[in-house]
Amino acid sequence: MSAEYRVDLDAFRRNLRRVREAVAPAAHMLVVKDDAYAHGLETLVRRAWDEGVRWFGAFDVATGAAVRAITGPDARIFVWLIGGVDDLRAGIAADLDLGIGDEALLDDLAGSPAASARVHLKVDTGLHRNGIRPERWDAALARTAELVDQGRAVLEGIWSHISEASDADDDDARALFLSARDAARAAGLEPRFSHLAASAAGFARGEFREDLVRVGAFSYGIRPAGGPGEVELGIEPIAALVATVIAVDPAGVHLDVGSLHGLPSALSGRFDVITPAGPRRVEAIGATSTALAPWDDARVGDEITVFGRGALRSATDLAELIDTIGEEIALRVSPSIPRVYAG
Ligand SMILES: *Cc1c(COP(=O)(O)O)cnc(C)c1O
């Protein structure tokens, strides 16, 4: 055996049900960027579709098209990184819902073939990543209204992204968002879907749920650093990094994962794993192997769960030890470690 990243699809299903219940009556848009948070896009999308998830948030057009190939024609697939006119055309061809946060893309739509694009207009509510600035919003609405009149676009949604780091900032962002939506209505546009919350605000703050909540982290059981725990949220980690003992010597017991597989070396000496002899400290994380404090009878081939489901520590627990977020640990698990599914 060698190291594996084991994903429990029954736990994933339970999280999906929990998210659905927590955000209802809004719909759950399952965010699947970064290879479904490194769990493996194809298997997770397939399972989510079987579980009744009907909206997917795919980030870029190539991923959106990949999701379309997995789900077939009936899924709604939202993408929000559109690189230019070719990307725009590919997105329309794959029947994606297009998050437009840049006026230049509206011009590109005007020049594209007469297919009707499903547009979700993004207003920048303070994060300044992308999004149409409030002072340009009316102009963007006017441009969108022209495209709608010409049959080139349908305004499906209005959306934004918020920091979820402070309630006060989020409240300010929401006020901007609501006035942007009012402006759209005043301009005669009637978006069917509003969305601005991700995992944290979607769970904690009912007034942020609108029609869709774009939930990534909590769907995979990744709790927020410094925030509520899994039990309180009703979610569970779905994946475990399971390593194998490859050598035993007086200095320690050596596992077949290291920093090149995604385990930050800064975690050396900072956490324990469960061994057949009880908890042992992770003493040194090298490039391709990790040394644990020794125990009697350690054997080559023993399996050790380093973090995640069934381990002493979740991805977010490890993240907190080095002042980062759970995604930084979970998303780093190298593609060279095979994903293995159960359930
Ligand atoms: C990543 C992302 C999300 C999901 O955020 P989580 O905190 O993982 O739920 C939602 N919306 C956008 C625009 C994102 O980039």
Boltz pocket constraint, residues with backbone or C-beta under 6 A from the ligand:
constraints:
  - pocket:
      binder: B
      contacts: [[A, 31], [A, 33], [A, 80], [A, 160], [A, 161], [A, 197], [A, 198], [A, 199], [A, 200], [A, 214], [A, 215], [A, 216], [A, 217], [A, 218]]
      max_distance: 6.0
